[in-house]
Amino acid sequence: MSSKQPAPGNDIPQNHPAFLPEEEREMTRRSFMKWMGAGAALVGVGLPACRRVEKYLVPYNEGPEWSVPGVETAYATCLSMGGSARPVLAACYEGRPVKLLPSLPYPDGPGLPATAQASILDLYDPGRSKHILFHGKPASGDEFRGAFSSWSRNLRDGGSIGLLLPETDSPLVHSMLEEITRKNPGVRVYHDSPVPAPGSAMQAGLPQEVRFRVRFTRAKRILALDCDFLHENPYGNTRDFIAARSPEGLHYKEENRNRTRLYAAEGRVSLTGAHADHRLPVSPARLAIFTEELFRYIAGRKFSSRFPQPAPEAPASLTERELAWLRRCGDDLYSHPGESLVLLGEDHPELSGCVWKLNRLLGAIGTCIQLLKAPASLPHGTLEDFIRDIRQKKTDIVFLLDSGNPVLDSAHGPALAEALNGTESIHLGMYEDETSRACRWHLPAAHPLEAWGVERDRRGRFCYRQPVILPLYGGISPEEVLSGLLSTKGQLITADNSPTHLSPVYHRARKCFERAVNPENKTAAWTEALQRGYSEETAYPPLSPQEESGFGAITPDVSVTDARTHADALGSGLLELQFCPDYTIGDGRWKRNAWMQECPDPVTGVSWAASAQVSPATFRRLGGTGSGPMRCTITASAGRMEVILCPIPGVAENLVVLPLGYGGMNHVAEGQWNSNGYELRTQVNQANGCGIPPDQVVLHGLPERTEAIQGPVVQLSPFTAGGSAAAALFTPPGADTVYQWKMAIDTSRCIGCNACMIACRAENNIPVVGRDQMAKGRALDWIRIDRYFTEEGALTAIPVACQQCGKAPCESVCPVNATVHTTEGLNAMVYARCWGTRYCATNCPYRARRFNFFDYAKASEEATRLQRNPNVTVRSRGVMEKCTYCVQMVERAKIRHKSRLMKEHPGQPSTTIRVTEKDLLLPDGEAQTACQLACPAAAITFGNVLDTSSAVFRAKSLPRHMNLLPSLGTEPGTGYLAPARNPNPAMEEQDREKIH
Ligand code: SF4
């Protein structure tokens, strides 16, 4: 570590590559630029040329004529999320992928989840696996090639091979698995995932070859049963839901009289539940009883003769209040036939039959829910089958292909490790982890941006994965391994060792496309498909009405006797545990991703640590004092888990919501506690069936850093509009008459998903500061999400960045004019002038300015610096920084617009082209900020308020528009639209009663 660098504490471990001398780092800038030069030289020769062939390199001073430094080239590609694909655009600068953007034409979801955007950081992660290992020691290429040939020979000779993969809909992987099992009957396929895929519980009630999608535009009443569909929406397009729910429509253009009403019954506070009009806390164990009663109630209303109404008194397991809520919700759903639907969360597959019957009763099938016809998938086994087959010697060789870390995260971890140890096992993964250590061989896996592939989205569309860079660390893709096993010579050929630097998977991907689409002009169609990123014509066809009619047939057999017994057992004083993937690091796959670690949990506000939720009453029952949070240790039969326990209004009583994903190897920061939820899940499931006595949950004093690493969790009264403006000391400069940039954030749309925070990081080169610096309140995010809980447990998320005040209090106190007003209404920073007095931050009433205490950017790993956006200054120590409304994107849009104007006058010298002010005016939506582009809920509207036809003008003209702290007279450029719920008048009185 350089002597000038700040001591990193335990934010970033002392042995972190960032603090090693240059010569000890494996990934140097020079070596990277060698690869980059190879990439940049050939980007101009057609789409497949994003595979770069180094031997034909030309010096960069003869670079491709259209590659302009600082101007991005975007490639359509895709990521696999939860087993299905998400098309994205990879923005590259001179061959360097820098950020992932939403694919704008993609019909099922503008916006991009935070995790998808953050995966760009994993590409450069110097902690990725780089070497082939044999028994934990680096093996030579010759040793590995020899071994691979013997495995292929074994296969061709009729040997038995086991292939463990994550659940996937990839048509390319399916076709290769189909070919390999057809040619070699000894091959067995197994699937495993640490947590159920979003949407899988409802899918469990349908045959394999029938899929479904939700048409949110048609649904006017939605009940979410422990279903967080707004988080990375697996069912359909979130913007359709927002459009149907917004009082003024998606673009603030028309009055929406028949708005969607959202009900939620759940134990934890999810992003969807927090957004609901009515929310009932029901613990997971009692959800079955609730669902059964709801079915009986609605069926009773529809067929009173066959389904008698439930007894008027509340059943033992539902309170009177719950029953009243259920009936009013049921009445509302029932009175909107064909416009109501019920969605079920992935943790409750046992309720899928009941939920499909409910949807049939409500007339949702064929209207709000469309059933689709999918191809049948290959027969496969589970992880238990995999272990059993190894033990019984039914497989000679096993491959674990990008299958996560089952030794850590499955209930059979120790048994799996033992089985893998005793057989020829090959692990392909991006990191060395518990599973790689249990295997004989470990191969470094390629990042999705480094390998060819074909995936399917939930609607069935083929999405094409193009590599935008050669494998940085020699990674191999699962498709390359399968292709190697299928090859006649039994050789593993990758992009790195192919003579043409083109992976054989490219040809397979192209064939897969041609088989499905069967185009006339194959080359043109393939190029077009790659440019677009997906093929609409491959979407699953809908089921015919006759085929549809069989699903969800209404019969009264919805008995949940087991669930009742379980709920009764928990009622005898046990605390119920609910395990959920963490909102920031998911099921653990993002735990090395510092952007996601530094993002606050959208509900608890905690970053860099596992955070759990309980209700305030349960918190007090456990001995918690004050408003929390507290450090908590949960012990089970043979282990313990440490988390930050946060009292959150709205969580069901006697329920502890625990995050999965932490623990094990591969943390970015040292000092994270023993927070392995998987270990506890296994033990608790085996010992107590998800219930533990309260004395096993022990609260400790406040940990020294907890307060600071938790963002604002505040209970405030609702916004109030108006307020008198105080006298300002400030005289604004002359205003531009063409552009005045403003923003409106709709708090009734914002779900608090953090996608805007990550987009801002990627676009504006915001460095990671680490856990200790976060604890000192030195977060550098230019946008933060404040959370406001009402007493009833509803949560309103409010993104707050620099408000771009018209009369900015920060500008008048800067002694060196480092923060100044532009004529276009921006409050700009001149970094070169700033000398760090921090007067501006002190005078900012919105706490929106961030001070760069250390040279965080320099302290970051060299490889991750290559992710930086060349259009944004990298700030150094001692400089104040803040949101700029992505001024670089605005200026880029202006340049694009001007060059379009020029193209309208071909051959005419620019000096002779006459343009009016109106010609220069950017069309609305042309200039977008990074946060706006990423927001899946269209909560952020940005634009030129002088353009009266713009969406931002319309949003700012609405009566529910207001400013933060209006009485200060700062005239902020960013305004907020007050939450607009759509409550059921019959339930308002009930909801006024306090939940706790
Ligand atoms: S503004 Fe949009 S992206 Fe940001 S937290 Fe809200 S919903 Fe997510």
Boltz pocket constraint, residues with backbone or C-beta under 6 A from the ligand:
constraints:
  - pocket:
      binder: B
      contacts: [[A, 749], [A, 750], [A, 751], [A, 752], [A, 753], [A, 754], [A, 755], [A, 756], [A, 757], [A, 785], [A, 797], [A, 799], [A, 931], [A, 934], [A, 935], [A, 936], [A, 937], [A, 938], [A, 939], [A, 940]]
      max_distance: 6.0
